[in-house]
């Protein structure tokens, strides 16, 4: 939460098709990879690069330490910040099984 204690770090990479006119913006045909570092281990997730102003689901595809062998989903929601581009992210994680 804003002003709360930091619980981890969040990183993302996007893989897009190259076009004759330069890099393609993130779309449903691109691939987005997320890394969520927490104190008990790291979660890896994947999704399309489709932008959404609303919540979106990503597939959990594994992890390290406590999260080895885990799968499931997490829901990502943007919470607007005080300045443009200063968004917070709310993540709701659900493990399968």
Secondary structure as the mmCIF struct_conf table of DSSP 4:
data_model
#
loop_
_struct_conf.conf_type_id
_struct_conf.id
_struct_conf.beg_label_comp_id
_struct_conf.beg_label_asym_id
_struct_conf.beg_label_seq_id
_struct_conf.end_label_comp_id
_struct_conf.end_label_asym_id
_struct_conf.end_label_seq_id
TURN_TY1_P TURN_TY1_P1 UNK A 2 UNK A 3
BEND BEND1 UNK A 4 UNK A 4
STRN STRN1 UNK A 8 UNK A 15
STRN STRN2 UNK A 18 UNK A 19
TURN_TY1_P TURN_TY1_P2 UNK A 20 UNK A 21
STRN STRN3 UNK A 22 UNK A 23
HELX_LH_PP_P HELX_LH_PP_P1 UNK A 24 UNK A 26
TURN_TY1_P TURN_TY1_P3 UNK A 28 UNK A 29
BEND BEND2 UNK A 30 UNK A 30
STRN STRN4 UNK A 31 UNK A 38
TURN_TY1_P TURN_TY1_P4 UNK A 39 UNK A 40
STRN STRN5 UNK A 41 UNK A 48
BEND BEND3 UNK A 53 UNK A 54
STRN STRN6 UNK A 56 UNK A 63
BEND BEND4 UNK A 64 UNK A 64
HELX_RH_3T_P HELX_RH_3T_P1 UNK A 65 UNK A 67
TURN_TY1_P TURN_TY1_P5 UNK A 68 UNK A 69
STRN STRN7 UNK A 72 UNK A 79
BEND BEND5 UNK A 82 UNK A 83
TURN_TY1_P TURN_TY1_P6 UNK A 84 UNK A 85
STRN STRN8 UNK A 88 UNK A 95
#
